[in-house]
Amino acid sequence: MPRNPAPLDSFDKAILEALSTEGRLPVTDLARRIGLSKSPVQARLKRLEAEGYILGYQALLDPIRLGRAHVAFVELRLSETSEKALSEFNRVVKTIPEIEQCHMIAGNFDYLLKVRTADIGSYRQVLAERLSALPHVASTSTYVAMEAVKEGRF
C-alpha cells in the first residue's frame, strides 16, 4: 500500500459509494452514474484498489436463508493480556466460522464477538466447545440479539 495515497476527490468518493451498495455494478454503468467516461473510471478503480481503499469484492449472503438466524454478542475476558496471549487468541479466533466479527475492546472486558448460529442450542454448543476453549479465556457474558435494526453498510 502506498505511503502517501492521493486524496480522494468527489469522483473517487462517488465510485466508493456506488460500489459499497452495488459491488457488481458494471464499469460502464458506474461511469454513467458518476459522470465520467469508462477509461478514467477504470483507472480510478485500479488506483483505489492499489491504494487499499477497495479491499475486495464479495457477495452478501442471507444468513437466515442459510440457517444462521441466531445472533449472540459475547463479551469475553482473558486471563492474560500479554502480546503473546493476545496474538494466540487472535490467531485461534479466526479459525471459528461461527464468529462473524471479533473486536478488541478498551473497557471492562477484552473482546466483543458477534456469533451467528442456527439456534440457541447450537450457540450453546459453540460456547461450550469453542468459545470457552479459546486460549486464555477467563470468562464470557452472552447477549442474544432479538432483531437486527441495521447491519452492514456504514
Protein Blocks (a to p, Z undefined) as FASTA:
>chain_A
ZZbdcdddfklmmmmmmmmmmmmlcfklmmmmnopafklmmmmmmmmmmnomanbdcddd
dfklnopabccddddddfbfcfklmmmmmmmmmmmmklmbdcddddjbfbdcddddfblm
lmmmmmmmmmmmpghiabdcddddfbdfbgcjZZ
